[in-house]
């Protein structure tokens, strides 16, 4: 597994969020550069749609509640432009790279997790979004504390 290089992670806090607030409504947009291997984490009250490319290789996440308990809902766009063959490749890439993405979110928002240590134990649910029912699924991927 590729480990996070903190020197290649760039954090942007948008208006409406601080290093520790809010919990609900806190949204993450993680993008990257294939050329430099840099990661760009934007935290805001809305997703950073201005940072999302046509390739749709970003990872987006937000804090939600289920039965009064917080969980981190993550979405990746597996559906390819060319059908199931492309979805298969994208699915494989996301599965390989998601541990690094989750580590980047956990590290980039480490002051938030220090303020709310119980959130390190909250479940992470990943939605692999696809028009193909084989690839369209929800999976439990541990908790943020697993990625520190």
Contact map, one row per residue, 1 for C-alpha under 8 A:
1110000000000000000000000000000000000000000000000000000000000000000000000000000000000000000000010011000000000000000000000000000000000000000000000000
1111000000000000000000000000000000000000000000000000000000000000000000000000000000000000000000001001000000000000000000000000000000000000000000000000
1111100000000000000000000000000000000000000000000000000000000000000000000000000000000000000000000001000000000000000000000000000000000000000000000000
0111110000000000000000000000000000000000000000000000000000000000000000000000000000000000000000000001001100000000000000000000000000000000000000000000
0011111110000000000000000000000000000000000000000000000000000000000000000000000000000000000000000000000000000000000000000000000000000000000000000000
0001111110000000000000000000000000000000000000000000000000000000000000000000000000000000000000000000000000100000000000000000000000000000000000000000
0000111111000000000000000000000000000000000000000000000000000000000000000000000000000000000000000000000000000000000000000000000000000000000000000000
0000111111000000000000000000000000001110000000000000000000000000000000000000000000000000000000000000000000000000000000000000000000000000000000000000
0000111111100000000000000000000000000111100000000000000000000000000000000000000000000000000000000000000100010000000000000000000000000000000000000000
0000001111110000000000000000000000000111100000000000000000000000000000000000000000000000000000000000000000010000000000000000000000000000000000000000
0000000011111000000000000000000000000001111000000000000000000000000000000000000000000000000000000000000000010000000000000000000000000000000000000000
0000000001111100000000000000000000000001111000000000000000000000000000000000000000000000000000000000000000000000000000000000000000000000000000000000
0000000000111110111000000000000000000000011100000000000000000000000000000000000000000000000000000000000000000000000000000000000000000000000000000000
0000000000011111100000000000000000000000011110000000000000000000000000000000000000000000000000000000000000000000000000000000000000000000000000000000
0000000000001111110000000000000000000000000110000000000000000000000000000000000000000000000000000000000000000000000000000000000000000000000000000000
0000000000000111110000000000000000000000000110000000000000000000000000000000000000000000000000000000000000000000000000000000000000000000000000000000
0000000000001111111111000100000000000000001110000000000000000000000000000000000000000000000000000000000000000000000000000000000000000000000000000000
0000000000001011111111000000000000000000000000000000000000000000000000000000000000000000000000000000000000000000000000000000000000000000000000000000
0000000000001000111110000000000000000000000000000000000000000000000000000000000000000000000000000000000000001011000000000000000000000000000000000000
0000000000000000111111100000000000000000000000000000000000000000000000000000000000000000000000000000000000000011001000000000000000000000000000000000
0000000000000000111111100100000000000000000000000000000000000000000000000000000000000000000000000000000000000001000000000000000000000000000000000000
0000000000000000110111111100000000000000000000000000000000000000000000000000000000000000000000000000000000000000000000000000000000000000000000000000
0000000000000000000111111100000000000000000000000000000000000010000000000000000000000000000000000000000000000000000000000000000000000000000000000000
0000000000000000000001111100000000000000000000000000000000000111100000000000000000000000000000000000000000000000000000000000000000000000000000000000
0000000000000000000001111110000000000000000011000000000000000111000000000000000000000000000000000000000000000000000000000000000000000000000000000000
0000000000000000100011111111000000000000001111000000000000000110000000000000000000000000000000000000000000000000000000000000000000000000000000000000
0000000000000000000000001111100000000000001111100000000000011110000000000000000000000000000000000000000000000000000000000000000000000000000000000000
0000000000000000000000000111110000000000111100110000000000111100000000000000000000000000000000000000000010000000000000000000000000000000000000000000
0000000000000000000000000011111000000001111000110000000001111000000000000000000000000000000000000000000000000000000000000000000000000000000000000000
0000000000000000000000000001111100000011110000000000000001110000000000000000000000000000000000000000100010000000000000000000000000000000000000000000
0000000000000000000000000000111110000011100000000011000011100000000000000000000000000000000000000000000000000000000000000000000000000000000000000000
0000000000000000000000000000011111001111000000000000000001000000000000000000000000000000000000000000000000000000000000000000000000000000000000000000
0000000000000000000000000000001111111110000000000000000000000000000000000000000000000000000000000000000000000000000000000000000000000000000000000000
0000000000000000000000000000000111111100000000000000000000000000000000000000000000000000000000000000000000000000000000000000000000000000000000000000
0000000000000000000000000000000011111000000000000000000000000000000000000000000000000000000000000000000000000000000000000000000000000000000000000000
0000000000000000000000000000000011111100000000000000000000000000000000000000000000000000000000000000000000000000000000000000000000000000000000000000
0000000100000000000000000000000111111110000000000000000000000000000000000000000000000000000000000000000000000000000000000000000000000000000000000000
0000000111000000000000000000000111011111000000000000000000000000000000000000000000000000000000000000000000000000000000000000000000000000000000000000
0000000111000000000000000000011110001111100000000000000000000000000000000000000000000000000000000000000100000000000000000000000000000000000000000000
0000000011110000000000000000111100000111110000000000000000000000000000000000000000000000000000000000000000000000000000000000000000000000000000000000
0000000011110000000000000001111000000011111000000000000000000000000000000000000000000000000000000000000110010000000000000000000000000000000000000000
0000000000111100000000000001110000000001111100110000000000000000000000000000000000000000000000000000000000000000000000000000000000000000000000000000
0000000000111100100000000111100000000000111110100000000000000000000000000000000000000000000000000000000000000000000000000000000000000000000000000000
0000000000001111100000000111000000000000011111110000000000000000000000000000000000000000000000000000000000000000000000000000000000000000000000000000
0000000000000111100000001110000000000000001111100000000000000000000000000000000000000000000000000000000000000000000000000000000000000000000000000000
0000000000000000000000001110000000000000000111110000000000000000000000000000000000000000000000000000000000000000000000000000000000000000000000000000
0000000000000000000000000011100000000000011111111000000000010000000000000000000000000000000000000000000000000000000000000000000000000000000000000000
0000000000000000000000000001100000000000010101111111000000000000000000000000000000000000000000000000000000000000000000000000000000000000000000000000
0000000000000000000000000000000000000000000000111111000000000000000000000000000000000000000000000000000000000000000000000000000000000000000000000000
0000000000000000000000000000000000000000000000011111000000000000000000000000000000000000000000000000000000000000000000000000000000000000000000000000
0000000000000000000000000000001000000000000000011111100000000000000000000000000000000000000000000000000000000000000000000000000000000000000000000000
0000000000000000000000000000001000000000000000011111110111000000000000000000000000000000000000000000000000000000000000000000000000000000000000000000
0000000000000000000000000000000000000000000000000011111111000000000000000000000000000000000000000000000000000000000000000000000000000000000000000000
0000000000000000000000000000000000000000000000000001111100000000000000000000000000000000000000000000000000000000000000000000000000000000000000000000
0000000000000000000000000000000000000000000000000000111110000000000000000000000000000000000000000000000000000000000000000000000000000000000000000000
0000000000000000000000000000000000000000000000000001111111000000000000000000100000000000000000000000000000000000000000000000000000000000000000000000
0000000000000000000000000000001000000000000000000001101111100000000000000001100000000000000000000000000000000000000000000000000000000000000000000000
0000000000000000000000000000111100000000000000000001100111110000000000000001100000000000000000000000000000000000000000000000000000000000000000000000
0000000000000000000000000001111000000000000000000000000011111000000000000111000000000000000000000000100000000000000000000000000000000000000000000000
0000000000000000000000000011110000000000000000100000000001111100000000000111000000000000000000000000000000000000000000000000000000000000000000000000
0000000000000000000000000011100000000000000000000000000000111110000000011110000000000000000000000000000000000000000000000000000000000000000000000000
0000000000000000000000011111000000000000000000000000000000011111000000011100000000000000000000000000000000000000000000000000000000000000000000000000
0000000000000000000000111110000000000000000000000000000000001111100001111000000000000000000000000000000000000000000000000000000000000000000000000000
0000000000000000000000011000000000000000000000000000000000000111110001111000000000000000000000000000000000000000000000000000000000000000000000000000
0000000000000000000000010000000000000000000000000000000000000011111111100000000000000000000000000000000000000000000000000000000000000000000000000000
0000000000000000000000000000000000000000000000000000000000000001111111100000000000000000000000000000000000000000000000000000000000000000000000000000
0000000000000000000000000000000000000000000000000000000000000000111110000000000000000000000000000000000000000000000000000000000000000000000000000000
0000000000000000000000000000000000000000000000000000000000000000111111000000000000000000000000000000000000000000000000000000000000000000000000000000
0000000000000000000000000000000000000000000000000000000000000000111111100000000000000000000000000000000000000000000000000000000000000000000000000000
0000000000000000000000000000000000000000000000000000000000000011110111110000000000000000000000000000000000000000000000100110000000000000000000000000
0000000000000000000000000000000000000000000000000000000000000011110011111000000000000000000000000000000000000000000000100111100000000000000000000000
0000000000000000000000000000000000000000000000000000000000001111000001111100000000000000000000000000000000000000000000000111100000000000000000000000
0000000000000000000000000000000000000000000000000000000000001111000000111110000000000000000000000000000000000000000000000001111000000000000000000000
0000000000000000000000000000000000000000000000000000000000111100000000011111000000000000000000000000000000000000000000000001111000000000000000000000
0000000000000000000000000000000000000000000000000000000000111000000000001111100000000000000000000000000000000000000000000000011110000000000000000000
0000000000000000000000000000000000000000000000000000000011110000000000000111110000000000000001000000000000000000000000000000011110000000000000000000
0000000000000000000000000000000000000000000000000000000111000000000000000011111100000000000000000000000000000000000000000000000111000000000000000000
0000000000000000000000000000000000000000000000000000000000000000000000000001111100000011011001000000000000000000000000000000000111000011000000000000
0000000000000000000000000000000000000000000000000000000000000000000000000000111110110110010000000000000000000000000000000000000011110010000000000000
0000000000000000000000000000000000000000000000000000000000000000000000000000111111111110010000000000000000000000000000000000000001000000000000000000
0000000000000000000000000000000000000000000000000000000000000000000000000000001111100100000000000000000000000000000000000000000000000000000000000000
0000000000000000000000000000000000000000000000000000000000000000000000000000000111111110000000000000000000000000000000000000000000000000000000000000
0000000000000000000000000000000000000000000000000000000000000000000000000000001111111110000000000000000000000000000000000000000000000000000000000000
0000000000000000000000000000000000000000000000000000000000000000000000000000001101111111000000000000000000000000000000000000000000010000000000000000
0000000000000000000000000000000000000000000000000000000000000000000000000000000101111111100000000000000000000000000000000000000000000000000000000000
0000000000000000000000000000000000000000000000000000000000000000000000000000001111111111110000000000000000000000000000000000000000000000000000000000
0000000000000000000000000000000000000000000000000000000000000000000000000000011101111111111000000000000000000000000000000000000001000010000000000000
0000000000000000000000000000000000000000000000000000000000000000000000000000010000011111111100000000000000000000000000000000000000000010000000000000
0000000000000000000000000000000000000000000000000000000000000000000000000000000000001111111110000000000000000000000000000000000000000000000000000000
0000000000000000000000000000000000000000000000000000000000000000000000000000011100000111111111000000000000000000000000000000000000000000000000000000
0000000000000000000000000000000000000000000000000000000000000000000000000000010000000011111111100000000000000000000000000000000100000010000000000000
0000000000000000000000000000000000000000000000000000000000000000000000000000000000000001111111110000000000000000000000000000000000000000000000000000
0000000000000000000000000000000000000000000000000000000000000000000000000000000000000000111111111000000000000000000000000000000000000000000000000000
0000000000000000000000000000000000000000000000000000000000000000000000000001010000000000011111111100000000000000000000000000000000000000000000000000
0000000000000000000000000000000000000000000000000000000000000000000000000000000000000000001111111110000000000000000000000000000000000000000000000000
1000000000000000000000000000000000000000000000000000000000000000000000000000000000000000000111111110000000000000000000000000000000000000000000000000
0100000000000000000000000000000000000000000000000000000000000000000000000000000000000000000011111111100000000000000000000000000000000000000000000000
0000000000000000000000000000000000000000000000000000000000000000000000000000000000000000000001111111110000000000000000000000000000000000000000000000
1000000000000000000000000000000000000000000000000000000000000000000000000000000000000000000000111111111000000000000000000000000000000000000000000010
1111000000000000000000000000000000000000000000000000000000000000000000000000000000000000000000001111111100000000000000000000000000000000000000000000
0000000000000000000000000000010000000000000000000000000000100000000000000000000000000000000000001111111110000000000000000000000000000000000000000000
0000000000000000000000000000000000000000000000000000000000000000000000000000000000000000000000000111111111000000000000000000000000000000000000010010
0001000000000000000000000000000000000000000000000000000000000000000000000000000000000000000000000011111111100000000000000000000000000000000000010011
0001000010000000000000000000000000000010100000000000000000000000000000000000000000000000000000000001111111110000000000000000000000000000000000000000
0000000000000000000000000001010000000000100000000000000000000000000000000000000000000000000000000000111111111000000000000000000000000000000000000000
0000000000000000000000000000000000000000000000000000000000000000000000000000000000000000000000000000011111111100100000000000000000000000000000011011
0000010000000000000000000000000000000000000000000000000000000000000000000000000000000000000000000000001111111100000000000000000000000000000000000001
0000000011100000000000000000000000000000100000000000000000000000000000000000000000000000000000000000000111111100000000000000000000000000000000000000
0000000000000000001000000000000000000000000000000000000000000000000000000000000000000000000000000000000011111111100000000000000000000000000000000000
0000000000000000000000000000000000000000000000000000000000000000000000000000000000000000000000000000000001111111110000000000000000000000000000000000
0000000000000000001100000000000000000000000000000000000000000000000000000000000000000000000000000000000000001111111000000000000000000000000000000000
0000000000000000001110000000000000000000000000000000000000000000000000000000000000000000000000000000000000001111111100000000000000000000000000000000
0000000000000000000000000000000000000000000000000000000000000000000000000000000000000000000000000000000001001111111111110000000000000000000000000000
0000000000000000000000000000000000000000000000000000000000000000000000000000000000000000000000000000000000000111111110000000000000000000000000000000
0000000000000000000100000000000000000000000000000000000000000000000000000000000000000000000000000000000000000011111110000000000000000000000000000000
0000000000000000000000000000000000000000000000000000000000000000000000000000000000000000000000000000000000000001111111110000000000000000000000000000
0000000000000000000000000000000000000000000000000000000000000000000000000000000000000000000000000000000000000000111111111000000000000000000000000000
0000000000000000000000000000000000000000000000000000000000000000000000000000000000000000000000000000000000000000100111111100000000000000000000000000
0000000000000000000000000000000000000000000000000000000000000000000001100000000000000000000000000000000000000000100111111100000000000000000000010000
0000000000000000000000000000000000000000000000000000000000000000000000000000000000000000000000000000000000000000100111111100000000000000000000111100
0000000000000000000000000000000000000000000000000000000000000000000000000000000000000000000000000000000000000000000011111110000000000000000000111000
0000000000000000000000000000000000000000000000000000000000000000000001110000000000000000000000000000000000000000000001111111000000000000000000110000
0000000000000000000000000000000000000000000000000000000000000000000001110000000000000000000000000000000000000000000000001111100000000000000111110000
0000000000000000000000000000000000000000000000000000000000000000000000111100000000000000000000000000000000000000000000000111110000000000000111110000
0000000000000000000000000000000000000000000000000000000000000000000000111100000000000000000000000000000000000000000000000011111000000000011110000000
0000000000000000000000000000000000000000000000000000000000000000000000001111000000000000000000000000000000000000000000000001111100000000011110000000
0000000000000000000000000000000000000000000000000000000000000000000000001111000000000000000000000000000000000000000000000000111110000001111000000000
0000000000000000000000000000000000000000000000000000000000000000000000000011110000000000001000000000000000000000000000000000011111000011110000000000
0000000000000000000000000000000000000000000000000000000000000000000000000011111000000000000000000000000000000000000000000000001111100011100000000000
0000000000000000000000000000000000000000000000000000000000000000000000000000111100000010000000000000000000000000000000000000000111111011000000000000
0000000000000000000000000000000000000000000000000000000000000000000000000000001000000000000000000000000000000000000000000000000011111011000000000000
0000000000000000000000000000000000000000000000000000000000000000000000000000001000010000000000000000000000000000000000000000000001111111000000000000
0000000000000000000000000000000000000000000000000000000000000000000000000000000000000000000000000000000000000000000000000000000001111111100000000000
0000000000000000000000000000000000000000000000000000000000000000000000000000000000000000000000000000000000000000000000000000000000011111100000000000
0000000000000000000000000000000000000000000000000000000000000000000000000000011000000011001000000000000000000000000000000000000111111111100000000000
0000000000000000000000000000000000000000000000000000000000000000000000000000010000000000000000000000000000000000000000000000001111111111110000000000
0000000000000000000000000000000000000000000000000000000000000000000000000000000000000000000000000000000000000000000000000000001110001111111000000000
0000000000000000000000000000000000000000000000000000000000000000000000000000000000000000000000000000000000000000000000000000111100000001111100000000
0000000000000000000000000000000000000000000000000000000000000000000000000000000000000000000000000000000000000000000000000000111000000000111110000000
0000000000000000000000000000000000000000000000000000000000000000000000000000000000000000000000000000000000000000000000000011110000000000011111000000
0000000000000000000000000000000000000000000000000000000000000000000000000000000000000000000000000000000000000000000000000011110000000000001111100000
0000000000000000000000000000000000000000000000000000000000000000000000000000000000000000000000000000000000000000000000000011000000000000000111110100
0000000000000000000000000000000000000000000000000000000000000000000000000000000000000000000000000000000000000000000000011111000000000000000011111110
0000000000000000000000000000000000000000000000000000000000000000000000000000000000000000000000000000011001000000000000111111000000000000000001111111
0000000000000000000000000000000000000000000000000000000000000000000000000000000000000000000000000000000001000000000000011000000000000000000000111111
0000000000000000000000000000000000000000000000000000000000000000000000000000000000000000000000000000000000000000000000010000000000000000000001111111
0000000000000000000000000000000000000000000000000000000000000000000000000000000000000000000000000010011001000000000000000000000000000000000000111111
0000000000000000000000000000000000000000000000000000000000000000000000000000000000000000000000000000001001100000000000000000000000000000000000011111
